[in-house]
Amino acid sequence: MEPEPVLSRDARTGEIRARIGAEADARAVDAAVRAADATRDALADRPRRAALLRAAAETVEARADALIAAADAETALGVPRLAGELARVAYQFRFFAGIAEDGGYLGVVIDPPDPAAVPPRPELRRWKVPIGTVAVFAASNFPFAFSVPGGDTASALAAGCPVVVKAHPDHPETSEFAAAAIRDAAVQAGLPADVLTLVHGRQAGVDLVRHPLISAVGFTGSIPGGRALFDLAAARQVPIPFYGELGSLNPVLITERTAASRGAETAAGLVASYTLGQGQFCTKPGLVLVPAGPAGDALVSAAAEAAAAAAPGALLDARMREHFLAGFAARAALPGVRTLVEAAAAPTVDIPQAVRAGLLEVDAEALGPDSGGSDANGASTGELLEECFGPVTVLVRYRDMASVESVLGRLGGNLTATLHAEPDEPDAARWVARLARFAGRVIFGGWPTGVAVAPAMTHGGPYPATTTPTTSVGGTAIDRWLRPVTFQTVPTELLQPELAKPG
Amino acid sequence: MEPEPVLSRDARTGEIRARIGAEADARAVDAAVRAADATRDALADRPRRAALLRAAAETVEARADALIAAADAETALGVPRLAGELARVAYQFRFFAGIAEDGGYLGVVIDPPDPAAVPPRPELRRWKVPIGTVAVFAASNFPFAFSVPGGDTASALAAGCPVVVKAHPDHPETSEFAAAAIRDAAVQAGLPADVLTLVHGRQAGVDLVRHPLISAVGFTGSIPGGRALFDLAAARQVPIPFYGELGSLNPVLITERTAASRGAETAAGLVASYTLGQGQFCTKPGLVLVPAGPAGDALVSAAAEAAAAAAPGALLDARMREHFLAGFAARAALPGVRTLVEAAAAPTVDIPQAVRAGLLEVDAEALGPDSGGSDANGASTGELLEECFGPVTVLVRYRDMASVESVLGRLGGNLTATLHAEPDEPDAARWVARLARFAGRVIFGGWPTGVAVAPAMTHGGPYPATTTPTTSVGGTAIDRWLRPVTFQTVPTELLQPELAKPG
């Protein structure tokens, strides 16, 4: 059977712009995995890994024009955003180079012998070692930062794990360019190019997760796709960790006092955040609790005005465009839901695939636990509590904090939760703690879009935000690709220098 | 339907000694989970948790006589061993009290704002919070240290997670006594007794793993039982981490030089280790690579002599006894396998259920990868590479290091791997590194049985040793019950004191 061709499409027009090789069959996947796995010993050299990451930062910077041009055509995200995203990627490579060099992530613990312990303690020296060769599934919405040259790749290479990337079909040419940049950087650093290999194709992804030489998976994408791969990883004869980032509603709570004192500014910030990148961020605020009453009304009016004025743009692909428009329409048709701004196709000559942002409003009571989210006809308002990818958010008007609690109590896990309150409000600390119960990052007075690459970042949360209690961004993202090993009474001359310190 | 009674049996005679309540039906499991979950807020008080753990150490010490008497009757492990195990448990409670007090496990990271970062970094404050209410499955072979008052319970309570224990059917009375000791300790520390609840019954375990309020599972037991529960945890609508310790062969490599210089001592140490606790340790050395030739022959003879002289004893229950005797017979019947000491029933008046230890020998060639572990008739020598619970080990005679490599290459993940070599042997460092590739703890010149409770301990390894890259013993065992949360630009007066330090 002829392998399926891999096609690059223009996201603005939907037209095919290039053919990028072919999908990988089982044999090609096996070859990609074995080639990567054969570089494990070479990657064990920590200073050289750091050199690879620094060289990768330089190669992506040197090739920025070609990378950004390909990504702009394939994703319609625009040159300014993509230039920023690529700068982030270069920063991130250097960030993880520093983490690899520092070595703190190795978690070295050395216990001298202790005959008084129960049972008596022999000398123990513990650190973490690379888990093995890992598979990384690229996301649609960040062709750089959560794709081939993204955080999963950078953190896995920093940990010493070879990477096999499953390219996202929305940007195959960008993926090839980025893979070449990293492979060339490896050679510059004196490592084999195969520290990173690339495959295309849906079945290739399945074969990758099932491959016996794959020891862990990083994934950023949708709940259905991620869950299917999670299930495959768990069903293997040897199950492997599946670090998936699947979906998040990213609720925002605006208090009465903030609505009254900073309503216009808050409305502007909200619309900028939920329409950023055409609403295609995993941290897009998708549910906003706004007080009932005049201050909330003013905030809602300002938000509607800003949303109506937001520039239309193309989504990442035709399927997402359809899902977005259908998802908006389905939510708008639910009982009690008011359409403030209608999301719709907004084609122009340059961007035939463009859509414009939408805005919905509903009273908290319509979502209350008493109704179970369903009316007498079985229509489910629960859809309002599910992520809708694209530029739309739902304003939920609440009368009191009990009403807020009943909405929050219906939410699953989230990447983020945001509080807009005044620091001296008596309940502010309680609400911060309440939001932390279901989210991995709690933002005060800001917006969830924009995830800093920083030692203290958490980009993860209770399921379905992520499938494990880990982060895919920030310094501790490296922890996902490691396993602990302890050496007991092993003479230090037989150990790596990091472990050979006096106990 | 009448709930099934829970029966306590005498392990030495196999006779019923007491009825201990009834198995928990779905309603009882739900009640146990809800009661425990309701204590989450109370357990958020870290100093109080430490007080609970210290009080638990005291209550188990104060009730040692009753606990040990029940455990000795139910497990036949003997008073000296059980007294030591209980002392270990008390030590472990105090160890985790110290970890809770210290707070280093919280992983606090504070990033000041950095406008030069890409993207610019807001102030971030990260730590770890309790994951929620957890289920702990007790093991058969450690009625204290890996059961109700064991490491999973101590580390989960230290993390701030309420615990629902599924008792092991081999020691229900011991479990009830231990649960009462911890519950009483909670009350002494000013906490609700329900920080720990207890259920009995196989179906209760299934219901527990499926319960929506259970956020993670700790398990120590067999591969089939653990895998079934792992699969349930992964198949939940909201999957949860399943920290299972399932099985391990714990290979030992003895070099030619060590066999020649310390053969008799090594043989004695090996037999003491594999017959300890009637071979019912998860770290029992189950496969020992011994050189061919005269030095190896002498070591084997010495081991056979010591094994034949080992005192018979009862296994934990009748099913294990049958499995052990059948497992020994099946391995002894494999082509190329030589029985050095035959495992057999060895009943006495006091211990009708007693068995005596066995010892097997096989040439490495019989296990080589070329044969695929099967002879022409399909008989599989691969069984020799699987754990056999009870007092038996397999001596594998090797001619050269290539032969050793071909055996190691056929092994799955292991909790431990042990090297008996001379520190100045040219390949010693290489063998240490090789063993670390498939094991969580590498022991040099010692024996794997005996797992120290220490900051640097790793008790875990690639599957099937454990289902996740974590440890169930030692300071970092607490990490399993936590998830990270980051606070972004949250005023410090709204945060816990641990996070309110200057950035």
Interface residues (C-beta under 8 A of the other chain):
Chain A: G84 A87 R88 A90 Y91 G107 V109 I110 D111 D114 A117 V118 P119 P120 R121 P122 L124 R125 R126 V129 I131 F230 D231 A234 A235 V238 P239 I240 P241 G412 G413 L419 P423 A428 A429 V432 A436 A439 G440 R441 V442 I443 F444 G445 G446 G450 A452 V453 A454 P455 A456 M457 T458 G460 G461 P462 Y463 P464 T467 T468 P469 T470 T471 G474 G475 T476 L482 R483 P484 V485 T486 F487 Q488 T489 V490 P491 E493 L494 L495
Chain B: G84 A87 R88 A90 Y91 G107 V109 I110 D111 D114 A117 V118 P119 P120 R121 P122 L124 R125 R126 V129 I131 F230 D231 A234 A235 V238 P239 I240 P241 G412 G413 L419 P423 A428 A429 V432 A436 A439 G440 R441 V442 I443 F444 G445 G446 G450 A452 V453 A454 P455 A456 M457 T458 G460 G461 P462 Y463 P464 T467 T468 P469 T470 T471 G474 G475 T476 L482 R483 P484 V485 T486 F487 Q488 T489 V490 P491 E493 L494 L495
